[in-house]
Amino acid sequence: MESSQIFGIRNISSILFIPKERQQIMQAGLLPKNVIQDIIEKDILKNKIEEDAVAVDNKT
């Protein structure tokens, strides 16, 4: 089975974000650059920053 079939991608303008420790995020359709940046900053990097902060707190 093709990866596109597994994830339900039906056309070329689908983006699958796969965060390391969270549920994947599927965005279908053509997205403007600022929307992609927002998804990365708010949904992916935000959690990475929070995880790093917890790791620092646990070391002290």
Secondary structure, DSSP 8 states (H G I E B T S, - for coil): --HHHHTT--STTEEEE--SSS--EEEES---HHHHHHHIIIIIIHHHHHHHHHHHHHH-
